[in-house]
Amino acid sequence: MSNPHGHTRFDNPSGNPLRIPDAQRSTQVSLARISERNHAIHFLPCATALDPFHSRDLLASLVARRAYVELREASRHVLEPEVRASIERASATLCSLRQRDSYSMLRDRDRTLVEQLSDRLRSWLAELPSPWTEREGKRILGDYFTFVDFCMSVNDRAELVEHDLRVLRVALAAVGTRSLRTVRSLSMPALGRDEDLDALLRSDSHGEVILRCTLERTLGHLAIDWPLAVRAERSQAANSRQSRPPARLCLRPGCPPAGSAEPTFEALRSTLAG
């Protein structure tokens, strides 16, 4: 599935299956077990609910979005009256990004941009103050904020669009029948999709009506921006209600017993939420 920016799910122009070295696969599985305790999300792969390529790609995108959301939040405290102080703060935010355990799961091109921008910031800090460095510093700061905005285009990835559609619909359906805390928990995997929704998920001071309206608005924006994904998701949901897929033998913990249907996305969500 492609998105309006022309990127495919795997960014693999050849169309051939991607081969992952054993060492890299081992690293990915290890990183997949990172627990994001701040928001009670456990990135645990579940091959029984998603095909291996999709589950790996979704996992990487969820981890990347969490890292970029933190970068965006940190970038809001970068600007200072002095250019040098602002550059130092910007450099520190990128340093924090690079030190995350999940940094190696970011796409190669994204890490390349981080390294290049970090080098520019450090090089500027090594220069002696002058009118030229002042102008150049402001230009680099502009590039830094442009990069932060670019990072949030992670939301355009097809697997995240599909994921967020399902997560937010489950959360919206729970409004009025489940506790507000439960609805927030159900919505939390979509953190980073919408800034207003993010603020509600991180706060306990807002009521049910505001959360419902924000969920509806966020889903509405997804429907406008990604109509094909919405139709596909609805079609899949309808098909899943009308037919039961063939059972597969699986010995992994949490797999359904032989003869039962494949686990639904909601069941996977429960597994991910621990």
N, C-alpha and C positions, 0 to 999 in steps of 0.2 A: 504494500500500500504506500502510495507516495503522498506527499503533502504539497501545499502551494509553493514551497520553496524548491521543489524538485528533488528533495533528498528521499532516498528509499529507506526502508527500515534498517537495512544493513549497510548502506553506503557502499555497496559492492557492485561496481559497474559490470563486471564479468558475468554476474549471475551464478557463478559457481559456488558450491557450498564452502563456507569459511572453515579453514582448518586451524585449530588452536593447539599449540604445543602443550605437552603434558604439564610442563612447569608453569606455563601461563594459566592453564586450566586450574591447576592446584591453587594458584594465587587467587584466581577469581572466586573459587569456592570458599577459600578462607575469608576473603573480603565480603563475600555474600553473607557471612554469618555475623557481620558487624551489627550490633544492636544500637539503633538511634534512640537512646533512652530518653532524650529530651521530649520526644513526641511519641514514645511507645510504639515505634514501628520496627519490626524485625525483618530485615531483608534476607529471607530464607528461600532458596530456590525450591520449586516443587514441580518436577518434570511430569508428574501425573496430570496436572491441570493445564499446562501450557507446553507447546512443543519446545524442544531444547533451545533452538535459536531464538524464539520469541521470548522465552523466560529469561534467557541470559541478557537479551537486549533491553527488556523492560527493567530488569534489575539494575543494569548499568545506567539507564536513563533516570531511574528513581534516585540512585545515589548521586548522579551528576546534578540533578535538580536541587537536591538538598544542599549540596556544596555551593551551588550558585545562589541559592536563596540566602545563605549565610554571607556570601560575598556581597550581595546587594545590600543586605542590612548593614554590614560593616562600612560599605562605601558611603553611606549617609552621614558618617561621622568623619569623613576625610577632609572636607574643606575647612581651612583655617585662614585667618587674615594674611598670613605669610605663605608665599608659594612654597618655600622650602619645607615648612611644617606640613603642608598638604601633601607634598611629594613623599615625605617620610611616612605619613599615615597610609597613603595609597600603596607604597611599597610593602608596608607591614601587612596589609590585607591580602596581597598576593602571596606573601611569605606564609601566612596562615593557611591559605588555600593549598599551597604546595606541600605543607606538612601534614595534611589530612591523610589518614590511613587509606582513604578511598581515592586519593589523587590518581593513582595508576589506572583506575577504572574510567577516567575521563578519556574522551576521544583524542587520538594523536594530534589532530589539528588544533584542538582546544588547548592541549598542553603546550604545543609549540607557540601559540599566541601568548599564553601566560609567561613562558620563558622569555620571549622577545620583549614583551612589555616590562617585565621585571628587570631585564638587562638595561633597558632605556632609562628606567627610573633610577637604578643604581648608578649608571653612568652620569646622569644629570647631577646627582648628589655629590659626585666626586669633582664636579667642576667648581671653579672659583666664581663667586657672585659677580654678575655684570648685567648690563641692560639686555644683552643677547640671551643670557641664561634665564633671565626673568621671563622673556617672551617665549622661549623654548619650553620652559617649565609649564606655562599656562597651556601651551599646545599639547604637551604630553598628558597633562591632566584631562584635557578634553578627550584625548584618545583613550585614556583610562576609563572614563565614564561611558564612552561609546562601547568599549569592550564589555563593561558590566551589563549594558543593555543587550548586547549581542548574546551574552551567556544565557539570558532568560528566554532566548528563542529555542531553548531546549524544549519548551512547551509545544513546539511545532512538530516534534517527533511523533510519528503515527502511533507508536505503542503507548505513549503517554496520553494522547488524545483518547484512545480507546479505553485505557485504564481509568482516566478521570471521569469519562462519561458514566462508566459503570459504578465507580465509587460514589460519585455525587448523586446518582439516582437512588442507590441503596440508602444513602444518608437522608435524602429528601423524603423517601418513603417512610423512614423511621420517625420523622418529625410528628409529634402528636401522639405517638404510640410508645415511644421509648424516651428515656430520660435525656435531658439536654446534654449531659456529660457523654452519654452513649452516642448521640448524634455527632458530637464533636469528634469522638474517637473514630467513628465510621468515616468522617470526612477527612481526617488527618492525613491519609496517604496522598491526598490531592494538594497538600501544602505546596505553595509556589505557583499554583494555577492562576490565582486571582489575589491581588493584594488586599482588597477589602475582606475577602473570605479568610485570608491568612490572619488578619488582625482579630477577627472573631474567634478563630480557632485557638489563638494564643491568649485569649482573655476570657474570664468568667463573668464579666460585668454586663454581658448583653443577653437579651431574652430570646425566646423561641421564635417570635414573629420576625425579628431582624435576621436571625440565622436562616429561617425559611426563605425569606425574600432574597437574601444574598445567594443561597444555593440555587434558587430558581433563576436569578439573573445570570449567574455563572454558567448554568446549563444552557440558558438562552444564547449567550455569547458563543458557546461551543457549537450550538446548532447552526448559528449564522456563519461562523468561520469554517466549520467542518461538516457541511450537510451530508456528504457521502459517508463519512464515518458514522454519523448519527443513524442514517438509514441502515447501514450495514449492521450496526450494533442492535438495532431494533429487530432486524430480520433474524439475526443469530438468536436473540432472546426468544422470538416466536418459534423458531425451529426447535430450540431446546425444550420448549414446552410440549411440542407435538410429537417428538421422537426421542428415543433413548439411544445413545451411541453404544456400539458394541463394547463389552467389558474387556479389559486387559488384565493379565496376571501381573501383579505388582507386589513385591515384598517389602517396599519401603514403609516406614512408620507413617501412619496417617492415610495410607492408600485405602480406597473403598474395598470391601470384600468382593470376591469373585462373583460375577453375575449382576453386580449393581452398576448403576450409571456412572459415568465419569464425574468427578467432583465439579460443582458449579463454580463460577467466579466468586460467589459469596463464600463458598466453603474455603476457597483458596485465601480469601481475605482474612478469614478467621485464623487460618494457619499462619499467615504473614503477621497478623497482629499478636500472635502468641497467646 
